[in-house]
Amino acid sequence: MSDLPEVTFCGIEHVDLLAEMHSRSFAVSAWNAKDFLGLLIQKTNKGFIYCKNGHPVGFIIWQEVAGEAEILTFCVDPGSRGQGYSKKIISLLFEHLNQASVYKVFLEVSEDNMIALSLYRTMGFEEVARRSKYYHRPDGLSVDAVIMSVDI
């Protein structure tokens, strides 16, 4: 098999795979296949699955509207983390968006997700707002959602 990465744009035929990968990454708040179907049938929503040697290692789904994009969900399979795939996936997204004349990207991340915050800052994202106590944890705690953006 080739050692080159493969990118497959998401379609409704991928909803089970997306749900499975999402559940491994977000056990408590995972989206199911029906959630992904609802996302992917909307014309403004797009996504791709990043594969290495034919094996899906991560995916990203975003919404494009009026020259801006919002990352709706993004994950790298736990068994594939720590190998630089997150940066590769976001870089590929930036390349795709530039070709689509999209130059600003937003996302939302939990304030206690230090690994994701570090990644996003490394990729040029900056905090622009917060949603107070937006995420509710099973232990009863609530944490802020950090809204970030980057010009690409």
MARDREN-61395 format. One record per residue: residue in three letters; x, y, z of N, C-alpha, C, CB in turn. Coordinates in nm, 2 decimals, m for minus. Glycine has a CB too. Example, Ala and Ser with C-alpha at 12.3 -4.5 7.8 and 13.67 -1.06 7.14 Angstrom:
MARDREN-61395
+---------+--------+--------+--------+--------+--------+--------+--------+--------+--------+--------+--------+--------+
: residuo :    nxx :    nyy :    nzz :   caxx :   cayy :   cazz :    cxx :    cyy :    czz :   cbxx :   cbyy :   cbzz :
+---------+--------+--------+--------+--------+--------+--------+--------+--------+--------+--------+--------+--------+
:     ALA :   1.32 :  m0.57 :   0.78 :   1.23 :  m0.45 :   0.78 :   1.32 :  m0.33 :   0.78 :   1.13 :  m0.45 :   0.90 :
:     SER :   1.28 :  m0.22 :   0.71 :   1.37 :  m0.11 :   0.71 :   1.29 :   0.00 :   0.79 :   1.41 :  m0.06 :   0.57 :
+---------+--------+--------+--------+--------+--------+--------+--------+--------+--------+--------+--------+--------+
***
This chain:
MARDREN-61395
+---------+--------+--------+--------+--------+--------+--------+--------+--------+--------+--------+--------+--------+
: residuo :    nxx :    nyy :    nzz :   caxx :   cayy :   cazz :    cxx :    cyy :    czz :   cbxx :   cbyy :   cbzz :
+---------+--------+--------+--------+--------+--------+--------+--------+--------+--------+--------+--------+--------+
:     MET :   0.08 :  m0.12 :   0.00 :   0.00 :   0.00 :   0.00 :   0.09 :   0.12 :   0.00 :  m0.09 :   0.00 :   0.12 :
:     SER :   0.04 :   0.23 :  m0.06 :   0.11 :   0.36 :  m0.06 :   0.12 :   0.42 :   0.07 :   0.04 :   0.45 :  m0.16 :
:     ASP :   0.23 :   0.49 :   0.10 :   0.25 :   0.56 :   0.22 :   0.19 :   0.70 :   0.21 :   0.40 :   0.57 :   0.26 :
:     LEU :   0.13 :   0.74 :   0.10 :   0.08 :   0.87 :   0.08 :  m0.06 :   0.88 :   0.15 :   0.06 :   0.91 :  m0.07 :
:     PRO :  m0.08 :   1.00 :   0.21 :  m0.22 :   1.02 :   0.27 :  m0.32 :   1.03 :   0.16 :  m0.22 :   1.15 :   0.35 :
:     GLU :  m0.44 :   0.99 :   0.20 :  m0.56 :   0.99 :   0.11 :  m0.66 :   1.08 :   0.18 :  m0.61 :   0.85 :   0.08 :
:     VAL :  m0.73 :   1.16 :   0.10 :  m0.84 :   1.24 :   0.15 :  m0.97 :   1.20 :   0.08 :  m0.81 :   1.39 :   0.14 :
:     THR :  m1.07 :   1.17 :   0.15 :  m1.20 :   1.14 :   0.09 :  m1.30 :   1.23 :   0.14 :  m1.24 :   0.99 :   0.13 :
:     PHE :  m1.37 :   1.30 :   0.05 :  m1.48 :   1.39 :   0.10 :  m1.59 :   1.32 :   0.15 :  m1.52 :   1.49 :  m0.02 :
:     CYS :  m1.65 :   1.36 :   0.26 :  m1.76 :   1.29 :   0.33 :  m1.89 :   1.30 :   0.26 :  m1.78 :   1.35 :   0.47 :
:     GLY :  m1.96 :   1.19 :   0.26 :  m2.09 :   1.18 :   0.20 :  m2.18 :   1.10 :   0.30 :  m2.09 :   1.11 :   0.06 :
:     ILE :  m2.30 :   1.09 :   0.27 :  m2.39 :   1.02 :   0.36 :  m2.35 :   0.87 :   0.38 :  m2.54 :   1.03 :   0.31 :
:     GLU :  m2.28 :   0.82 :   0.28 :  m2.23 :   0.68 :   0.29 :  m2.13 :   0.66 :   0.40 :  m2.18 :   0.63 :   0.16 :
:     HIS :  m2.08 :   0.77 :   0.46 :  m1.97 :   0.76 :   0.56 :  m2.03 :   0.79 :   0.71 :  m1.87 :   0.87 :   0.53 :
:     VAL :  m2.16 :   0.80 :   0.72 :  m2.21 :   0.84 :   0.85 :  m2.18 :   0.74 :   0.96 :  m2.36 :   0.86 :   0.85 :
:     ASP :  m2.18 :   0.61 :   0.93 :  m2.15 :   0.51 :   1.04 :  m2.00 :   0.52 :   1.08 :  m2.18 :   0.37 :   0.98 :
:     LEU :  m1.91 :   0.53 :   0.98 :  m1.77 :   0.55 :   1.01 :  m1.75 :   0.67 :   1.10 :  m1.69 :   0.55 :   0.88 :
:     LEU :  m1.81 :   0.79 :   1.06 :  m1.79 :   0.91 :   1.13 :  m1.84 :   0.90 :   1.27 :  m1.86 :   1.02 :   1.06 :
:     ALA :  m1.95 :   0.83 :   1.29 :  m2.01 :   0.82 :   1.43 :  m1.92 :   0.73 :   1.51 :  m2.15 :   0.76 :   1.42 :
:     GLU :  m1.87 :   0.62 :   1.45 :  m1.78 :   0.53 :   1.52 :  m1.65 :   0.60 :   1.56 :  m1.74 :   0.41 :   1.43 :
:     MET :  m1.59 :   0.68 :   1.47 :  m1.47 :   0.75 :   1.51 :  m1.49 :   0.86 :   1.61 :  m1.40 :   0.81 :   1.38 :
:     HIS :  m1.61 :   0.93 :   1.60 :  m1.64 :   1.03 :   1.69 :  m1.66 :   0.97 :   1.83 :  m1.77 :   1.10 :   1.65 :
:     SER :  m1.72 :   0.86 :   1.84 :  m1.75 :   0.80 :   1.97 :  m1.62 :   0.76 :   2.04 :  m1.84 :   0.67 :   1.96 :
:     ARG :  m1.52 :   0.72 :   1.97 :  m1.39 :   0.69 :   2.03 :  m1.32 :   0.81 :   2.08 :  m1.30 :   0.61 :   1.93 :
:     SER :  m1.35 :   0.93 :   2.02 :  m1.28 :   1.05 :   2.05 :  m1.36 :   1.13 :   2.16 :  m1.26 :   1.14 :   1.93 :
:     PHE :  m1.49 :   1.12 :   2.16 :  m1.58 :   1.20 :   2.25 :  m1.68 :   1.11 :   2.31 :  m1.65 :   1.31 :   2.17 :
:     ALA :  m1.63 :   1.02 :   2.40 :  m1.72 :   0.92 :   2.46 :  m1.84 :   0.98 :   2.52 :  m1.64 :   0.84 :   2.57 :
:     VAL :  m1.83 :   1.09 :   2.59 :  m1.95 :   1.14 :   2.66 :  m2.04 :   1.22 :   2.57 :  m1.90 :   1.23 :   2.77 :
:     SER :  m1.99 :   1.29 :   2.47 :  m2.08 :   1.37 :   2.39 :  m2.07 :   1.34 :   2.24 :  m2.03 :   1.52 :   2.41 :
:     ALA :  m2.05 :   1.21 :   2.22 :  m2.04 :   1.16 :   2.08 :  m2.17 :   1.18 :   2.00 :  m2.00 :   1.02 :   2.07 :
:     TRP :  m2.15 :   1.21 :   1.87 :  m2.26 :   1.22 :   1.78 :  m2.28 :   1.09 :   1.71 :  m2.23 :   1.33 :   1.67 :
:     ASN :  m2.41 :   1.06 :   1.69 :  m2.44 :   0.93 :   1.62 :  m2.45 :   0.95 :   1.47 :  m2.57 :   0.87 :   1.68 :
:     ALA :  m2.48 :   0.83 :   1.40 :  m2.49 :   0.84 :   1.26 :  m2.60 :   0.93 :   1.21 :  m2.52 :   0.70 :   1.20 :
:     LYS :  m2.71 :   0.94 :   1.28 :  m2.82 :   1.03 :   1.25 :  m2.78 :   1.17 :   1.26 :  m2.94 :   1.00 :   1.34 :
:     ASP :  m2.70 :   1.20 :   1.36 :  m2.65 :   1.34 :   1.37 :  m2.56 :   1.38 :   1.25 :  m2.56 :   1.36 :   1.50 :
:     PHE :  m2.47 :   1.29 :   1.21 :  m2.39 :   1.31 :   1.09 :  m2.47 :   1.32 :   0.97 :  m2.28 :   1.20 :   1.08 :
:     LEU :  m2.57 :   1.24 :   0.95 :  m2.66 :   1.25 :   0.84 :  m2.72 :   1.39 :   0.83 :  m2.77 :   1.14 :   0.84 :
:     GLY :  m2.77 :   1.43 :   0.94 :  m2.83 :   1.57 :   0.95 :  m2.74 :   1.68 :   0.91 :  m2.89 :   1.60 :   1.08 :
:     LEU :  m2.61 :   1.66 :   0.94 :  m2.51 :   1.76 :   0.90 :  m2.48 :   1.75 :   0.75 :  m2.38 :   1.74 :   0.98 :
:     LEU :  m2.46 :   1.63 :   0.70 :  m2.41 :   1.61 :   0.57 :  m2.51 :   1.63 :   0.46 :  m2.35 :   1.48 :   0.55 :
:     ILE :  m2.64 :   1.63 :   0.49 :  m2.74 :   1.66 :   0.39 :  m2.76 :   1.81 :   0.37 :  m2.87 :   1.60 :   0.43 :
:     GLN :  m2.70 :   1.89 :   0.45 :  m2.70 :   2.04 :   0.44 :  m2.60 :   2.08 :   0.34 :  m2.69 :   2.11 :   0.57 :
:     LYS :  m2.64 :   2.16 :   0.24 :  m2.55 :   2.20 :   0.13 :  m2.43 :   2.28 :   0.18 :  m2.62 :   2.27 :   0.02 :
:     THR :  m2.44 :   2.35 :   0.29 :  m2.33 :   2.44 :   0.33 :  m2.23 :   2.36 :   0.41 :  m2.39 :   2.55 :   0.42 :
:     ASN :  m2.26 :   2.24 :   0.45 :  m2.17 :   2.16 :   0.53 :  m2.09 :   2.06 :   0.45 :  m2.25 :   2.08 :   0.64 :
:     LYS :  m1.96 :   2.05 :   0.48 :  m1.87 :   1.97 :   0.40 :  m1.77 :   1.90 :   0.50 :  m1.79 :   2.05 :   0.29 :
:     GLY :  m1.71 :   1.80 :   0.45 :  m1.61 :   1.73 :   0.54 :  m1.52 :   1.64 :   0.46 :  m1.68 :   1.66 :   0.65 :
:     PHE :  m1.41 :   1.60 :   0.52 :  m1.33 :   1.50 :   0.46 :  m1.27 :   1.41 :   0.57 :  m1.22 :   1.56 :   0.38 :
:     ILE :  m1.24 :   1.29 :   0.52 :  m1.18 :   1.19 :   0.61 :  m1.03 :   1.18 :   0.56 :  m1.25 :   1.05 :   0.60 :
:     TYR :  m0.94 :   1.18 :   0.65 :  m0.80 :   1.17 :   0.62 :  m0.76 :   1.03 :   0.65 :  m0.71 :   1.27 :   0.71 :
:     CYS :  m0.70 :   0.96 :   0.56 :  m0.66 :   0.82 :   0.57 :  m0.50 :   0.81 :   0.55 :  m0.73 :   0.73 :   0.47 :
:     LYS :  m0.45 :   0.71 :   0.62 :  m0.30 :   0.68 :   0.60 :  m0.30 :   0.53 :   0.57 :  m0.22 :   0.72 :   0.72 :
:     ASN :  m0.24 :   0.50 :   0.46 :  m0.23 :   0.35 :   0.42 :  m0.36 :   0.29 :   0.41 :  m0.14 :   0.28 :   0.51 :
:     GLY :  m0.46 :   0.36 :   0.37 :  m0.60 :   0.31 :   0.36 :  m0.68 :   0.30 :   0.48 :  m0.59 :   0.17 :   0.30 :
:     HIS :  m0.62 :   0.35 :   0.60 :  m0.69 :   0.34 :   0.73 :  m0.73 :   0.48 :   0.77 :  m0.59 :   0.28 :   0.83 :
:     PRO :  m0.86 :   0.50 :   0.80 :  m0.90 :   0.64 :   0.84 :  m0.84 :   0.67 :   0.98 :  m1.06 :   0.64 :   0.85 :
:     VAL :  m0.78 :   0.79 :   0.98 :  m0.71 :   0.83 :   1.11 :  m0.78 :   0.96 :   1.17 :  m0.57 :   0.86 :   1.08 :
:     GLY :  m0.86 :   1.03 :   1.09 :  m0.93 :   1.15 :   1.14 :  m1.02 :   1.20 :   1.04 :  m0.82 :   1.25 :   1.18 :
:     PHE :  m1.10 :   1.30 :   1.08 :  m1.19 :   1.37 :   0.99 :  m1.22 :   1.51 :   1.04 :  m1.32 :   1.29 :   0.97 :
:     ILE :  m1.27 :   1.59 :   0.96 :  m1.31 :   1.73 :   0.99 :  m1.43 :   1.76 :   0.91 :  m1.20 :   1.83 :   0.97 :
:     ILE :  m1.53 :   1.83 :   0.98 :  m1.65 :   1.87 :   0.91 :  m1.67 :   2.02 :   0.94 :  m1.78 :   1.79 :   0.96 :
:     TRP :  m1.70 :   2.09 :   0.84 :  m1.72 :   2.24 :   0.85 :  m1.84 :   2.29 :   0.78 :  m1.59 :   2.31 :   0.81 :
:     GLN :  m1.87 :   2.41 :   0.81 :  m1.98 :   2.48 :   0.73 :  m1.92 :   2.60 :   0.66 :  m2.10 :   2.52 :   0.83 :
:     GLU :  m1.95 :   2.62 :   0.54 :  m1.90 :   2.73 :   0.46 :  m2.02 :   2.82 :   0.42 :  m1.83 :   2.69 :   0.33 :
:     VAL :  m2.01 :   2.95 :   0.46 :  m2.12 :   3.05 :   0.43 :  m2.05 :   3.18 :   0.41 :  m2.22 :   3.05 :   0.54 :
:     ALA :  m2.08 :   3.25 :   0.30 :  m2.04 :   3.38 :   0.27 :  m1.90 :   3.41 :   0.30 :  m2.13 :   3.48 :   0.35 :
:     GLY :  m1.81 :   3.33 :   0.25 :  m1.66 :   3.35 :   0.26 :  m1.60 :   3.32 :   0.40 :  m1.64 :   3.49 :   0.23 :
:     GLU :  m1.68 :   3.26 :   0.48 :  m1.63 :   3.22 :   0.62 :  m1.67 :   3.07 :   0.64 :  m1.69 :   3.30 :   0.73 :
:     ALA :  m1.59 :   3.01 :   0.73 :  m1.61 :   2.87 :   0.76 :  m1.61 :   2.85 :   0.91 :  m1.51 :   2.78 :   0.69 :
:     GLU :  m1.69 :   2.75 :   0.96 :  m1.69 :   2.72 :   1.10 :  m1.66 :   2.57 :   1.10 :  m1.82 :   2.76 :   1.17 :
:     ILE :  m1.56 :   2.53 :   1.18 :  m1.54 :   2.39 :   1.20 :  m1.64 :   2.34 :   1.30 :  m1.39 :   2.36 :   1.26 :
:     LEU :  m1.72 :   2.24 :   1.26 :  m1.83 :   2.19 :   1.34 :  m1.79 :   2.07 :   1.43 :  m1.95 :   2.14 :   1.25 :
:     THR :  m1.70 :   1.99 :   1.37 :  m1.64 :   1.88 :   1.45 :  m1.51 :   1.84 :   1.38 :  m1.74 :   1.76 :   1.47 :
:     PHE :  m1.42 :   1.78 :   1.47 :  m1.29 :   1.75 :   1.42 :  m1.23 :   1.64 :   1.51 :  m1.20 :   1.87 :   1.40 :
:     CYS :  m1.18 :   1.54 :   1.46 :  m1.12 :   1.44 :   1.56 :  m1.01 :   1.36 :   1.48 :  m1.22 :   1.35 :   1.62 :
:     VAL :  m0.92 :   1.31 :   1.56 :  m0.82 :   1.21 :   1.52 :  m0.84 :   1.09 :   1.61 :  m0.67 :   1.27 :   1.53 :
:     ASP :  m0.85 :   0.98 :   1.55 :  m0.87 :   0.85 :   1.62 :  m0.77 :   0.84 :   1.73 :  m0.87 :   0.73 :   1.53 :
:     PRO :  m0.81 :   0.80 :   1.85 :  m0.71 :   0.79 :   1.96 :  m0.59 :   0.71 :   1.93 :  m0.78 :   0.73 :   2.08 :
:     GLY :  m0.60 :   0.60 :   1.86 :  m0.48 :   0.52 :   1.82 :  m0.39 :   0.59 :   1.72 :  m0.53 :   0.39 :   1.77 :
:     SER :  m0.43 :   0.70 :   1.66 :  m0.35 :   0.77 :   1.57 :  m0.30 :   0.90 :   1.61 :  m0.42 :   0.79 :   1.44 :
:     ARG :  m0.32 :   0.94 :   1.74 :  m0.28 :   1.07 :   1.79 :  m0.13 :   1.07 :   1.82 :  m0.36 :   1.10 :   1.92 :
:     GLY :  m0.08 :   1.19 :   1.82 :   0.06 :   1.21 :   1.85 :   0.15 :   1.20 :   1.73 :   0.10 :   1.12 :   1.96 :
:     GLN :   0.09 :   1.19 :   1.61 :   0.17 :   1.17 :   1.49 :   0.16 :   1.28 :   1.39 :   0.13 :   1.04 :   1.42 :
:     GLY :   0.11 :   1.39 :   1.44 :   0.10 :   1.51 :   1.35 :  m0.02 :   1.52 :   1.26 :   0.22 :   1.52 :   1.27 :
:     TYR :  m0.11 :   1.42 :   1.27 :  m0.23 :   1.42 :   1.18 :  m0.32 :   1.54 :   1.20 :  m0.31 :   1.30 :   1.20 :
:     SER :  m0.34 :   1.59 :   1.32 :  m0.42 :   1.71 :   1.35 :  m0.38 :   1.83 :   1.27 :  m0.43 :   1.74 :   1.50 :
:     LYS :  m0.25 :   1.86 :   1.27 :  m0.20 :   1.97 :   1.20 :  m0.21 :   1.95 :   1.05 :  m0.05 :   1.99 :   1.23 :
:     LYS :  m0.19 :   1.83 :   1.00 :  m0.20 :   1.79 :   0.86 :  m0.35 :   1.82 :   0.81 :  m0.16 :   1.65 :   0.83 :
:     ILE :  m0.44 :   1.77 :   0.89 :  m0.58 :   1.78 :   0.86 :  m0.63 :   1.93 :   0.85 :  m0.67 :   1.70 :   0.96 :
:     ILE :  m0.59 :   2.01 :   0.95 :  m0.62 :   2.15 :   0.95 :  m0.55 :   2.22 :   0.84 :  m0.58 :   2.21 :   1.09 :
:     SER :  m0.43 :   2.19 :   0.81 :  m0.36 :   2.25 :   0.69 :  m0.43 :   2.22 :   0.56 :  m0.21 :   2.20 :   0.69 :
:     LEU :  m0.47 :   2.09 :   0.55 :  m0.55 :   2.06 :   0.43 :  m0.68 :   2.13 :   0.42 :  m0.57 :   1.91 :   0.42 :
:     LEU :  m0.74 :   2.15 :   0.53 :  m0.87 :   2.23 :   0.53 :  m0.84 :   2.37 :   0.49 :  m0.93 :   2.23 :   0.67 :
:     PHE :  m0.73 :   2.43 :   0.54 :  m0.70 :   2.57 :   0.50 :  m0.67 :   2.58 :   0.35 :  m0.57 :   2.62 :   0.58 :
:     GLU :  m0.60 :   2.48 :   0.29 :  m0.58 :   2.48 :   0.15 :  m0.71 :   2.47 :   0.07 :  m0.49 :   2.36 :   0.11 :
:     HIS :  m0.80 :   2.38 :   0.11 :  m0.93 :   2.37 :   0.05 :  m1.00 :   2.50 :   0.06 :  m1.01 :   2.25 :   0.11 :
:     LEU :  m1.01 :   2.56 :   0.17 :  m1.09 :   2.68 :   0.19 :  m1.03 :   2.80 :   0.11 :  m1.09 :   2.72 :   0.34 :
:     ASN :  m0.90 :   2.81 :   0.10 :  m0.84 :   2.91 :   0.02 :  m0.88 :   2.90 :  m0.12 :  m0.69 :   2.91 :   0.03 :
:     GLN :  m0.89 :   2.77 :  m0.17 :  m0.93 :   2.75 :  m0.31 :  m1.08 :   2.78 :  m0.33 :  m0.90 :   2.60 :  m0.35 :
:     ALA :  m1.15 :   2.78 :  m0.22 :  m1.30 :   2.81 :  m0.23 :  m1.32 :   2.96 :  m0.19 :  m1.37 :   2.72 :  m0.13 :
:     SER :  m1.22 :   3.04 :  m0.18 :  m1.23 :   3.18 :  m0.15 :  m1.29 :   3.20 :  m0.01 :  m1.31 :   3.25 :  m0.25 :
:     VAL :  m1.25 :   3.12 :   0.08 :  m1.29 :   3.13 :   0.22 :  m1.16 :   3.17 :   0.30 :  m1.35 :   3.00 :   0.28 :
:     TYR :  m1.16 :   3.28 :   0.37 :  m1.04 :   3.33 :   0.43 :  m1.05 :   3.35 :   0.58 :  m1.00 :   3.46 :   0.37 :
:     LYS :  m1.16 :   3.31 :   0.64 :  m1.17 :   3.32 :   0.79 :  m1.24 :   3.20 :   0.84 :  m1.26 :   3.45 :   0.83 :
:     VAL :  m1.18 :   3.14 :   0.95 :  m1.23 :   3.01 :   1.00 :  m1.26 :   3.03 :   1.15 :  m1.13 :   2.90 :   0.98 :
:     PHE :  m1.37 :   2.98 :   1.19 :  m1.41 :   2.99 :   1.33 :  m1.42 :   2.85 :   1.39 :  m1.55 :   3.06 :   1.35 :
:     LEU :  m1.41 :   2.83 :   1.52 :  m1.44 :   2.71 :   1.58 :  m1.47 :   2.73 :   1.73 :  m1.31 :   2.61 :   1.57 :
:     GLU :  m1.52 :   2.63 :   1.79 :  m1.55 :   2.64 :   1.94 :  m1.49 :   2.52 :   2.00 :  m1.71 :   2.64 :   1.96 :
:     VAL :  m1.43 :   2.54 :   2.12 :  m1.36 :   2.43 :   2.19 :  m1.38 :   2.46 :   2.34 :  m1.21 :   2.43 :   2.16 :
:     SER :  m1.39 :   2.35 :   2.41 :  m1.41 :   2.35 :   2.56 :  m1.28 :   2.41 :   2.62 :  m1.43 :   2.22 :   2.62 :
:     GLU :  m1.30 :   2.50 :   2.72 :  m1.18 :   2.57 :   2.78 :  m1.09 :   2.47 :   2.86 :  m1.23 :   2.67 :   2.88 :
:     ASP :  m1.14 :   2.35 :   2.89 :  m1.06 :   2.25 :   2.96 :  m0.99 :   2.15 :   2.86 :  m1.14 :   2.18 :   3.06 :
:     ASN :  m1.01 :   2.17 :   2.73 :  m0.94 :   2.08 :   2.63 :  m0.81 :   2.14 :   2.60 :  m1.03 :   2.06 :   2.51 :
:     MET :  m0.71 :   2.13 :   2.68 :  m0.58 :   2.19 :   2.67 :  m0.50 :   2.15 :   2.54 :  m0.49 :   2.17 :   2.79 :
:     ILE :  m0.52 :   2.02 :   2.51 :  m0.45 :   1.97 :   2.39 :  m0.50 :   2.04 :   2.26 :  m0.46 :   1.82 :   2.38 :
:     ALA :  m0.64 :   2.05 :   2.25 :  m0.70 :   2.11 :   2.14 :  m0.67 :   2.26 :   2.13 :  m0.85 :   2.09 :   2.14 :
:     LEU :  m0.67 :   2.33 :   2.25 :  m0.64 :   2.47 :   2.25 :  m0.50 :   2.50 :   2.21 :  m0.66 :   2.53 :   2.40 :
:     SER :  m0.41 :   2.41 :   2.25 :  m0.27 :   2.43 :   2.21 :  m0.25 :   2.41 :   2.06 :  m0.18 :   2.33 :   2.28 :
:     LEU :  m0.32 :   2.31 :   2.00 :  m0.31 :   2.28 :   1.86 :  m0.37 :   2.40 :   1.79 :  m0.39 :   2.16 :   1.83 :
:     TYR :  m0.49 :   2.45 :   1.82 :  m0.55 :   2.56 :   1.75 :  m0.46 :   2.69 :   1.76 :  m0.69 :   2.59 :   1.81 :
:     ARG :  m0.41 :   2.71 :   1.87 :  m0.32 :   2.83 :   1.88 :  m0.20 :   2.82 :   1.79 :  m0.27 :   2.85 :   2.03 :
:     THR :  m0.14 :   2.70 :   1.79 :  m0.03 :   2.67 :   1.70 :  m0.07 :   2.69 :   1.55 :   0.02 :   2.52 :   1.72 :
:     MET :  m0.19 :   2.66 :   1.52 :  m0.24 :   2.68 :   1.38 :  m0.28 :   2.82 :   1.35 :  m0.35 :   2.58 :   1.35 :
:     GLY :  m0.26 :   2.91 :   1.45 :  m0.29 :   3.06 :   1.43 :  m0.43 :   3.11 :   1.48 :  m0.29 :   3.08 :   1.29 :
:     PHE :  m0.51 :   3.02 :   1.54 :  m0.64 :   3.06 :   1.59 :  m0.61 :   3.15 :   1.72 :  m0.72 :   2.94 :   1.63 :
:     GLU :  m0.70 :   3.24 :   1.74 :  m0.70 :   3.33 :   1.86 :  m0.84 :   3.33 :   1.92 :  m0.65 :   3.47 :   1.83 :
:     GLU :  m0.85 :   3.34 :   2.05 :  m0.98 :   3.35 :   2.12 :  m1.04 :   3.49 :   2.08 :  m0.96 :   3.34 :   2.27 :
:     VAL :  m1.17 :   3.48 :   2.04 :  m1.25 :   3.60 :   2.01 :  m1.37 :   3.62 :   2.10 :  m1.29 :   3.60 :   1.86 :
:     ALA :  m1.41 :   3.51 :   2.17 :  m1.53 :   3.52 :   2.26 :  m1.54 :   3.40 :   2.34 :  m1.66 :   3.54 :   2.17 :
:     ARG :  m1.63 :   3.40 :   2.43 :  m1.66 :   3.28 :   2.52 :  m1.81 :   3.27 :   2.54 :  m1.59 :   3.29 :   2.66 :
:     ARG :  m1.85 :   3.14 :   2.55 :  m1.99 :   3.11 :   2.60 :  m1.98 :   3.06 :   2.74 :  m2.06 :   3.01 :   2.50 :
:     SER :  m2.02 :   3.13 :   2.83 :  m2.01 :   3.10 :   2.97 :  m2.08 :   2.97 :   3.01 :  m2.06 :   3.21 :   3.06 :
:     LYS :  m2.01 :   2.88 :   3.07 :  m2.07 :   2.75 :   3.12 :  m2.15 :   2.68 :   3.02 :  m2.15 :   2.78 :   3.25 :
:     TYR :  m2.10 :   2.67 :   2.90 :  m2.17 :   2.61 :   2.78 :  m2.17 :   2.46 :   2.78 :  m2.10 :   2.66 :   2.65 :
:     TYR :  m2.05 :   2.40 :   2.82 :  m2.04 :   2.26 :   2.82 :  m2.07 :   2.21 :   2.96 :  m1.90 :   2.21 :   2.78 :
:     HIS :  m2.16 :   2.11 :   2.97 :  m2.20 :   2.05 :   3.10 :  m2.14 :   1.91 :   3.11 :  m2.35 :   2.04 :   3.12 :
:     ARG :  m2.06 :   1.89 :   3.21 :  m1.99 :   1.76 :   3.23 :  m2.08 :   1.66 :   3.32 :  m1.86 :   1.78 :   3.30 :
:     PRO :  m2.05 :   1.53 :   3.30 :  m2.13 :   1.43 :   3.38 :  m2.12 :   1.45 :   3.53 :  m2.08 :   1.29 :   3.34 :
:     ASP :  m2.01 :   1.51 :   3.57 :  m1.99 :   1.53 :   3.72 :  m2.06 :   1.65 :   3.77 :  m1.84 :   1.54 :   3.75 :
:     GLY :  m2.14 :   1.72 :   3.68 :  m2.21 :   1.84 :   3.72 :  m2.14 :   1.97 :   3.70 :  m2.25 :   1.83 :   3.86 :
:     LEU :  m2.02 :   1.97 :   3.67 :  m1.94 :   2.09 :   3.64 :  m1.98 :   2.14 :   3.50 :  m1.79 :   2.07 :   3.65 :
:     SER :  m1.97 :   2.27 :   3.49 :  m1.99 :   2.34 :   3.36 :  m1.86 :   2.42 :   3.32 :  m2.11 :   2.43 :   3.36 :
:     VAL :  m1.82 :   2.42 :   3.20 :  m1.70 :   2.49 :   3.15 :  m1.74 :   2.58 :   3.03 :  m1.59 :   2.39 :   3.12 :
:     ASP :  m1.66 :   2.68 :   3.01 :  m1.68 :   2.77 :   2.90 :  m1.65 :   2.71 :   2.77 :  m1.61 :   2.90 :   2.92 :
:     ALA :  m1.72 :   2.76 :   2.67 :  m1.68 :   2.73 :   2.53 :  m1.59 :   2.85 :   2.48 :  m1.80 :   2.71 :   2.44 :
:     VAL :  m1.48 :   2.82 :   2.43 :  m1.39 :   2.92 :   2.38 :  m1.41 :   2.93 :   2.23 :  m1.24 :   2.89 :   2.41 :
:     ILE :  m1.45 :   3.05 :   2.18 :  m1.47 :   3.08 :   2.04 :  m1.34 :   3.13 :   1.98 :  m1.59 :   3.18 :   2.01 :
:     MET :  m1.29 :   3.07 :   1.88 :  m1.16 :   3.11 :   1.82 :  m1.18 :   3.13 :   1.67 :  m1.05 :   3.00 :   1.85 :
:     SER :  m1.09 :   3.21 :   1.62 :  m1.09 :   3.24 :   1.47 :  m0.95 :   3.26 :   1.42 :  m1.18 :   3.36 :   1.44 :
:     VAL :  m0.93 :   3.24 :   1.29 :  m0.81 :   3.26 :   1.22 :  m0.84 :   3.31 :   1.08 :  m0.72 :   3.13 :   1.22 :
:     ASP :  m0.76 :   3.41 :   1.04 :  m0.76 :   3.45 :   0.90 :  m0.66 :   3.37 :   0.82 :  m0.73 :   3.60 :   0.88 :
:     ILE :  m0.70 :   3.31 :   0.71 :  m0.61 :   3.22 :   0.64 :  m0.58 :   3.28 :   0.50 :  m0.67 :   3.08 :   0.63 :
+---------+--------+--------+--------+--------+--------+--------+--------+--------+--------+--------+--------+--------+
***
